[in-house]
Amino acid sequence: DGGITQSPKYLFRKEGQNVTLSCEQNLNHDAMYWYRQDPGQGLRLIYYSQIVNDFQKGDIAEGYSVSREKKESFPLTVTSAQKNPTAFYLCASSTRQGPGSYEQYFGPGTRLTVT
Amino acid sequence: AQSVTQLDSHVSVSEGTPVLLRCNYSSSYSPSLFWYVQHPNKGLQLLLKYTSAATLVKGINGFEAEFKKSETSFHLTKPSAHMSDAAEYFCVVSDTWQAGTALIFGKGTTLSVSS
């Protein structure tokens, strides 16, 4: 079964704690992405990675960090510096990043609630 | 800079009637355009894509969209709505020439289908 998995589906944390969201893909895709979704806002790009050991900030990277040590994995850490972390987080991957952007395949998402 | 505007935040139709979800885009170059669908608390699924081939694009579940360069539009249509079509729909644009560009999402249109 090929696809993208995100875990857990629901995550609850206390304010001030860092939390790491998992994203794994077995599609052999080079590029991976993290988006944040808030009601009525569409999706906003947090970070993306074109290849292993390389990643770039998206539009709203402040308060987040990522790593890309393996092609299959792109975990996102929501740090205590993120002022409003409660949101639905979506991970995606694509076959190639570059001239001629290709469609992205999405995981099922993680809903993070911070109180 | 590229952008996308979904002209309706909410569309309501009756089962069996046509669906029209409107999208206008802004792009300096020849764009790639996509429509994605999201059911509640799920990830996004690609409905269809336009990448400078035929201007009328057919997608899954009976949806189609027409690329109109003169109107900078990419409206999504379906001849007959089904209850299972109730979901949120996103129009998405990307540059086809610039390396490293991720997708730009509209804010979404919620489609309600009544019996």
Chai-1 contact restraints between the chains, C-beta under 6 A:
chainA,res_idxA,chainB,res_idxB,connection_type,confidence,min_distance_angstrom,max_distance_angstrom,comment,restraint_id
A,Y33,B,A102,contact,1.0,0.0,6.0,A-B,restraint_1
A,G42,B,F105,contact,1.0,0.0,6.0,A-B,restraint_2
A,G42,B,G106,contact,1.0,0.0,6.0,A-B,restraint_3
A,G42,B,K107,contact,1.0,0.0,6.0,A-B,restraint_4
A,G42,B,G108,contact,1.0,0.0,6.0,A-B,restraint_5
A,L43,B,F105,contact,1.0,0.0,6.0,A-B,restraint_6
A,L45,B,A102,contact,1.0,0.0,6.0,A-B,restraint_7
A,Y48,B,A102,contact,1.0,0.0,6.0,A-B,restraint_8
A,G98,B,A99,contact,1.0,0.0,6.0,A-B,restraint_9
A,P99,B,W97,contact,1.0,0.0,6.0,A-B,restraint_10
A,P99,B,A99,contact,1.0,0.0,6.0,A-B,restraint_11
A,G100,B,T96,contact,1.0,0.0,6.0,A-B,restraint_12
A,S101,B,S32,contact,1.0,0.0,6.0,A-B,restraint_13
A,S101,B,S94,contact,1.0,0.0,6.0,A-B,restraint_14
A,S101,B,T101,contact,1.0,0.0,6.0,A-B,restraint_15
A,E103,B,F34,contact,1.0,0.0,6.0,A-B,restraint_16
A,E103,B,L46,contact,1.0,0.0,6.0,A-B,restraint_17
A,E103,B,K49,contact,1.0,0.0,6.0,A-B,restraint_18
A,F106,B,G43,contact,1.0,0.0,6.0,A-B,restraint_19
A,F106,B,L44,contact,1.0,0.0,6.0,A-B,restraint_20
A,G107,B,G43,contact,1.0,0.0,6.0,A-B,restraint_21
A,P108,B,K42,contact,1.0,0.0,6.0,A-B,restraint_22
A,P108,B,G43,contact,1.0,0.0,6.0,A-B,restraint_23
A,G109,B,G43,contact,1.0,0.0,6.0,A-B,restraint_24
